[in-house]
Amino acid sequence: MVAFGIPLFGKEGAFHFKSALHGAAMKEMDGILRRMVLPLVLLCSCADAFASQIILKNGDRITGAITASGNDGLTIHSALIGDVEIPWNAVERVNIEEQVFVPAGFRNNARRPQRTPASDPTKTQGPRSSLDGAPQTSDFLRHWIGSIDPGFTWTQGNANSRTLNIVVNAARTVASQKVSFSINWLHTNSLAAGRTFTTAKAVRSGTRYDFNLNEALFAFGSGNWEYDRFQQLDLRNVLGSGVGWHAIRRKTFRMDFLSGGNFNRESFRTGLKKNYLEAITDQEANYRPNDHLALRGHVTLIPNLTQLGHYRAAVEATAVTSLTKYLGWQITLTDRYTSLHLPSVKPNDLVVTTGLRVAFSR
C-alpha cells in the first residue's frame, strides 16, 4: 500500500518535500541502517489475521489485542485509538484470540476453546498448555499490535527533492508484561546543478520492557540507538532502567511518569567517543475523547550526570484520526535537543510529518 504525507524537516531552515519511490534514497542505506531497521521491520510485518475482534450492539467493530478481561467487561488495545474499556452488556459477540476470561454467554463465539475443569482430578495431568497460564515461548509472535506511518514526497521543477520518512511502532502486552519497539527513518535528497546532495539522513530506534509490580508501579529496561549524519553522529547507544508510575488510568485519559538512569556511549565521524552517565525523567500521556480521535504526548528530559549542566531533551506529540478499521490520518511533531554537540552542528532538530497510518495486529 502506498500513502502520501507531507513531512517538513527543520534543518538549516529549509523544508524538504518527500517521495516514496526514489531509488537513490534507498541505495544510500548503509550498514547502520540495515542493522537497526530490518529486524524491526520483519517483526512488524506480521499479518493481522489473528487479531481479536469485538462486535458491539450498536454495530461498531474494534480490532486489537485483549489486555484485560473480567466479570464486568474487557479492555482491548487498538493501534489506532489506544485502550478501549468495554462492558459486557454492550457486546454483541466476540472473536477472541488471547487466553483470557470470557463469560459463558460469549464462549460459543470465541475462536479458541475456554478452560474447563478436569473431569477426574486424580488423573495425572499432561503437559501444561498455553490455556493454563502465560503464553508459551512459541506464542511470542502473537499478541502484537502496532502501526506504520509512511511519508513520501517528490518535487520537480524549481525545487528538486526526494524524501522518504518511515515510522514503525509495535507493542506486545501479555498479563503484567509489555514489550515495545519503535523506529524512525528520515532521508532527503536534493538535486542542484546536475548533482544530487543528501540534505537529511537520520535513523532512530528503541525498545523497552515493562513489568508491572502492582496496579500503580512498574519497572522498565530500555535501549535506544541513534544515527544522524548531519550531527556527525555515527551511533548513540543508550541503555537504561528504572521505575514508572501509572498516575492516571481512566477510560479516556492515561498518564505515566518514569524515572531512572542511563549509560550513554556516543561515537562521532571525527573519531571522538564519549561515555556518560545520565538520569531519566519521562512523562507519557494518552487522551482518547472518542472512538475516532487519539492524542499522545511524550516529554523526556535526560540530565547529564558526568558533565553537570548539560542535558538532552525530546518532545513528541501525535494526533490520529481513524478513517477505517486499519487506516487513520496522523500528524506528528518531534523535537530533539542536545546541549553537548560538535561546534559545527546545531543543537536541535525539528521534524513534522503528516500522512496515513496503517495499523496492524497479530
Secondary structure, DSSP 8 states (H G I E B T S, - for coil): -------EEEBTTB-----S--HHHHHT--HHHHHHHHHHHHHHT--STT-EEEEETTS-EEEEEEEEE-SSEEEEEETTTEEEEEEGGGEEEEE--SS----GGGGGG-SS------S-TTS---S--GGGSS--GGGTTSSEEEEEEEEEEEE-SSS-EEEEEEEEEEEEEETTEEEEEEEEEEEEEEEETTEEEEEEEEEEEEEEEEEESSSSEEEEEEEEEEEEGGGTEEEEEEEEEEEEEEEEE-SSEEEEEEEEEEEEEEEETTS-EEEEEEEEEEEEEEEEEETTEEEEEEEEEEEBSSSTT-EEEEEEEEEEEE-SSSEEEEEEEEEEEESS--TTS-SEEEEEEEEEEEEEE-
